[in-house]
Amino acid sequence: MTVVIRDAGPADEAAWRGLWQQYLDFYEVTLAPEVTAATWARLMDPDSPVKVRLAFDGGKMVGFAIHLHHPSTWVIGDDCYLEDLFLAPEARGKRIGKRLMNDLIKLARARGWQRLYWHTDEENAVARRLYDRFVKTDGHVRYRMTL
């Protein structure tokens, strides 16, 4: 099968929502429908820094990488934060996750972003195996306060 990675368009909404729900189920998270709707709206807004790259295997959407860029106090220019990366179970083990990461690295370099960073659950061994192929953890601990 042929793997294609590209930006999302309006016609991708239903398939993306299906994958998004699988992602939320994986992390045992429930979001209000209006949060998902707002996320999709951001992804489609040309002025929003939040974007998504979609992976297709044989024409079927099987993964996504949601990312955003922002200014940094540590470099001149912007950083890129990979907020969400997900592959459908049937797409795992096919190197599609690696392709999504390489695609995002290429995109970030082309746009002049200085660094790419991300987080994952420390118990997510599958994701950590993928990420460790790119760079080892930098030892930082994330803190998050809901307001």
N, C-alpha and C positions, 0 to 999 in steps of 0.2 A: 504494500500500500504506500501511497505517497503522503508524506507529512507536509502540511503547509502551515506557516505561522504568519498571522496578519493582524492588523488592527480590527476592532469590532465595528460593525455598522448596525443601523437600526433593525435590519432583518435578522440579526443574530440574537435578539432579546430572548426569545422563548428557549432556545438551546442553552444560552448562558444561564438563564434562571434555573434550568434543570441541574446544571453543573454546580451553580452557586448553592442550591439546596443540598446537594450531596456534600459539598464542602462544609456547610453549616452542620449537617448531620454528623460528619466525621468528628468535628470538634464539640459536638453535643451542645450547640448554641441555637437558640431561637431568637430571631429578629422579627420585629414588627414589620408587616408588609410595606409600610411606608418607608422604612429604612432601606429595604431592597430596591424599592422604586426610586428613592433618592440616589442610591448608589448607581443604578443604571443611568439615571439622568445625568449624573456627573460624568460617567464614562462617555456619554454621547455629546457633552457640552464642549465645543472646541476651545472655550476659554478656561476650562478646568484643568488643573495639573494632574488630575487623577485619570489614568488611561488603562487600557487593558490590551494585551496581546492574546490572541486566541490560537490554539493549536487544533488542527484538523487532521485526522487520519482517514484516508480514503473518503474524504468529503464530510465525515462526521466530526462535530466538535467534541474534543476529548480532553481539553485542558485550557487553563488560562493563567496569565500572570498579570495581576493588577499592580500597578506601580504609580508612583508620583515623584515629581522632582521638586526640590525646594532649595532656597539659599542656605548656605552653611557659614558658620563662624570659623570653621577650621580650614577652609580652602577658599580660593577665589573662584567663584562659580557656584554651580548647583550640585547637590547630591541627588541620587536616585534611591528611593526606598521601595523595595519590593514588599508590598504589604500582604499580598495573598498569591500563592501559587498552588494550583490544584490540578491533579490528573484523575480522570475517571479510572476506576479499578481496572478496566479492560485495557487501558493505555499504559499501565505501569510495566516496567521492565522492557520497554521498547526504545529507551533513550530519548523519549519525547520530553521528559523533564529537563534533561541536559540540553536539548535543542531550545527549549523555552529560555533557559538561563543564558545560553550563548547568544540567542536572539536579543535578549534584553541588554547584555553586555555590548553587543555591536551597536544597538540603538543608542545606548547611553554615550558611548564613545563618539558616535556620529553627531550627537547633539552637544558635545563638549562638557557633559556632566563629569564631575571629578571622581566620584566614588559611588559604589553600589553597595547597599547594605540591606539586611533582612533579619528577621527573627523566626524561630520556630519553637515549638514545644520541645522541651528537653527529652521527653519520652518518645518523640516521633523519630524512631531509629531509621525508618525508610528515607524520610526527608533529610535527615542529618547525613546519611551516607552520600546522597546526591550533593548536598552543600559542601561537605568535606572534600569533595573532588575539586572544588573551586578555590576554597580558602578555609583554613582552620578557624574555629571560633576565636574571637579576640578577647574572650574572658569577661566581657561586660555583662552585667546583670540588668535586666529590664525591670523597671518599676512602672506601674500604671495605676492611676487613681481615677475612678469614675466620679464625675462631678454632676 
